[in-house]
Structures are given as structure tokens and as C-alpha cells.
Amino acid sequence: MEGLMERLERAVTRLEKMGFTMQSGMANGGCVNGIDGGSSQCFEAFDIVLKGPVSDYLNQSRAIGGEVEKHAEMVNKALQTQRTFLKMAATHQEPAETELQDLLKPISHHIQEIQSFRERNRGSSLFNHLSAVSESIPALGWVAVSQKPGPYVKEMNDAATFYTNRVLKDYKETDRRHVDWVRSYLSIWTEMQAFIKQHHTVGLVWSKSGPIAPPSLFDPLSAPCQPPPPPPPPPPGPPPVFTDDDSQPQAGGAMAQHSALFAQLNQGMDITKGLKHVSDEKKTHKNPNLRSQATPVKTKSPGNGNSPRAVAQKRPPLLELEGKKWRVENFEQAHDLVIEETELKQVVYVFSCNNSTLQVKGKINSIIVDNCKKLGLVFENVVGIVEIINSKSVQLQVLGKVPTISINKTEGCQVYLSKDSLNCDIVSATSSEMNILVPQGEDDFREFPVPEQFKTVWDGSKLVTEPTEIAG
């Protein structure tokens, strides 16, 4: 009997040690339902992503510098915030839906900040780098995907490859740093998919024990000291002093007005007896002389001239070289714009130019035309891309070579190709009235419309899209 008691005591001691180890695992941020037995394998895996691909991506971005480096710092902050969120999920139970949305706000704010940075730097020569990050950064929202978040991250990664392919096309033969940058950035989402598949296959794993998650991601785990109560309201003012003239309450006057109104309504047909009779000679529809009189003209008061549109001044035209970017902005009726002294690393950004003509000589990196109307653009050689955005009635003429022409959100675009640029790629989206003119002979061109209408059918295994006959 004594031997049995000793064995029971030893068993109880071992169970108590195991319970202490489980509690320590929860305190250290255990990832799988709070039971880890030591440092969390989940956080070790996430830290591998941060110390590996993310660290490499930061180093490659610093090597390029400029907007790419700033963008990378924003991405790093967003990933650090997500790590804080994962740590909270590992040690807390899932909150209600409304509280969960509040917890996700910091991550959402980072995503919006990263995408806004791209929009503010549309004229950058590194715009494709910024676009690759902006199009894929919503992958951080996988923590809110309830089923199979891994494929969601892959979808965002595929959105980035559209722009990373442009980067590779522009720099593959000229600057190896950009190729390494593409590799390091895409590897972040590849490793993130592997991390999700291993630790959060069917959705974010919350702790099954522990407290409910706090309402804010950055609230301390322990409740902070309550702030002192607000001061008491001021004492009420002295009661009003009534004189003999206004000693009656105002409610009495209001009641008297209502009574008089109802008394008039209750008159029935007699209510019209108080109306003044108007003779026919004073009625406009019966007296032609009144209709022939001039009607008064309403004039605007002087105060109306101070509207925001009236005081807004148009920005002055600008043509200057800013670093490696030629800025051509706000020109009207200018048909003699010329950029001559160009270099391979320079870009041209044309913004808000109307009814004007620009000629770009030499070989440059890229050209962007944004928010222009009736613009004529003539250029010789571009090693990257010529992009038309948010414009109307634009004409392009290629004298030399260009690998890619992109037309987005544009109404009316005529592209005159040269014999050396017939193999260029023309990419269009949400645009209309696009025509490509191919040289025929010496001075003649043949016009080909770009399809605007498409037909998509299911062939049993995939979707097949082709232009309709109406679209040409």
C-alpha cells in the first residue's frame, strides 16, 4: 500500500510540472492553442521569413535607393505589425466580429499607406517597382481569410509579377540590382505561403484558452491605470428674473398662435372671404400688356465672386529636368516643346498638357503621359515603356524603337509605329478608340483598330477570350 502511495505522489508531481510548462508556453506566445512547451515554433517560422527574404528585400531596396527604399521601410513596418497581431492571436481567444475589425485596422492602415505612396509617385522612374509592391501588399490581409488563406496570398503574388516582369524587361541587361530586387521581393510571399500552409492552413489559429483579445492591437496585456474622473459639472446659473412685462411664459404665446391658426382653419368656406379680389387687367395671363413688359434681370451679388473656382489660379507651365526626370506640365497651345539633351537613365513625365506637341530626342528610359488632352508626342528611342494614362485624343509617333506601349483609361489614341518598332508589345485596358498605324512604303500608313469588345466562352477546361467581330 505504501509503495502504491509513493507512485501516486510521483505521478502527481510529474503532472504538476507538465502544467507549469504548458502555462510557460502560453506566457511566451505559444502558437498552437497556447500549448507549445517552449518558444513558439510559429514565431520561429515567421521570424525566419523576416530575417531571410524580408531582410534581403530591405538590403536590395537600399541598394536601389529613392522611392524603392522608402517603400520597403513601409513594408517592413507592416510585417512587424502583423507579427504583433499573430502574437496576440496565439495568446488570446478570438474576439467578436466588430472587435476583430478594430484589431485589423493597423494592418489595413499600413496597406493603404503603401498604396497611397505609389499614387503620389506616379512620375517616378521606379514606378513599376512601386506598383509591384502596391498590387501585392493586400496579401497581408490573409489573417482575415477564414478558409485557405494560402491561395489568397498566391493570388496577390501573381498580381505583383505583372509589374516585376516589366522591371526585369527594363533592367535585365543593364542593372543587376533590380533583378535581385525582384527575386527578393517575390520570395517574401513564397515563404509566406509556406508559413501559412504549415501553421494556419484553414485560417488564422486563435488560442482556445486565455483572455479575450483586447479591443486594440497595441493595448498592453494588463489593464492600465484608470484615468482620473472628469471634474464635476459647473453649478447651475442663477434663475431668470421676470419683470411684470414678460412674466408670462413663452409657451402661452405659442398656444395663443396655435389657437388662432385652428380658429381660421375651422371657418370652412368662409376662410376665402378675407382674400382680396384681383381684376382681369392686373392678371398677366389675361392682359397682354403685362406680358410684354421686360422681366427683371437677376444679377449676381459681388459676394458670389469669391467662390473657390473663381479664385483658383491655373498652375504655370513647366519644362525642366529634376534629377533624372523631365517634367513637362500644364502647357496649353504649345506646339514647339522639345527635349534634346537626354540620357539613358532619364524618364519623361508629361502631365496636364492640352492641345500641345512634344518631341523627345535621343534614347531615354521611359515616357509617361498622364491626364492630357489633344497631345502629340514624337520620340526616337525608349528602352523601357511608353505609358498613356487618363488621357483623351493622344497621338504617338515612334521614330526609332520601343519595346512596350501601355494605354490605360484613355479615350482616343493613335499610335504611329516605325519599321524598327513593329515588334513592340501594345497593352491596353479600359480604353477606347485606339488605332495602330503601320508603315506601308515610304510615307504611307495602314490603320488597324485595337479591339474594344471581347467574347469569352468556356471550352470545358478553361476560359477562352477572343475579340468580337463588331470590335474589328
Salt bridges, closest charged atoms under 4 A:
ASP47 OD1 - ARG83 NE 2.67
ASP56 OD2 - ARG183 NH1 3.23
GLU73 OE2 - ARG62 NH2 3.36
ASP102 OD1 - LYS105 NZ 3.39
GLU113 OE1 - HIS110 ND1 3.96
GLU119 OE2 - ARG118 NE 2.83
GLU119 OE1 - ARG122 NE 3.04
GLU135 OE2 - ARG118 NH2 3.20
ASP158 OD2 - LYS154 NZ 3.31
ASP175 OD2 - ARG177 NH2 2.72
ASP175 OD2 - HIS178 NE2 3.44
ASP180 OD1 - ARG176 NE 3.65
ASP270 OD1 - LYS273 NZ 3.35
ASP280 OD1 - LYS283 NZ 3.41
ASP280 OD1 - LYS286 NZ 3.76
GLU322 OE2 - ARG327 NH1 2.92
GLU329 OE2 - ARG327 NE 2.98
GLU332 OE2 - LYS314 NZ 2.73
GLU340 OE2 - LYS361 NZ 3.63
ASP425 OD2 - LYS169 NZ 3.08
ASP459 OD2 - LYS462 NZ 3.11
GLU466 OE2 - LYS455 NZ 3.68
